[in-house]
Amino acid sequence: MPKVTAQGKTVECESGANLRKVLLKNGIDLYNGQSKLINCRGIGSCGTCAVRIEGPVSVVNWRDRARRSFPPHSSERDLRLACQTQVLGDIRVTKYTKFWGQGAESVWTPEDA
């Protein structure tokens, strides 16, 4: 079973599990500020669940690619939408600042509790 390390926690999930669901189920703060209330609930249209992922995950789908191609996101950044990403092996996740998670500084890293 793959392991997801984020915000100081390491949790196991099924291979192919949706990253957004895994993080939320395990009490990991995926959303910044008011995006906890105002988000698309996993359909890939808002972009507030953007995170940096190290490790094997599914290929980028059209929803993820399309949303991150519009401001305030940039397709040049190595971010992914957690709601559109499947966990395929052990991964490490980092969340960044600003409403959509597109900031330059991290809110939490894999090691931060």
Secondary structure as UniProt FT lines:
FT   STRAND          3..6
FT   TURN            7..8
FT   STRAND          9..12
FT   TURN            15..16
FT   HELIX           19..25
FT   TURN            26..27
FT   HELIX           33..36
FT   TURN            48..49
FT   STRAND          50..54
FT   HELIX           62..67
FT   TURN            68..69
FT   TURN            71..72
FT   TURN            75..76
FT   STRAND          79..81
FT   HELIX           82..84
FT   STRAND          86..87
FT   STRAND          91..96
FT   TURN            99..100
FT   STRAND          106..108
//
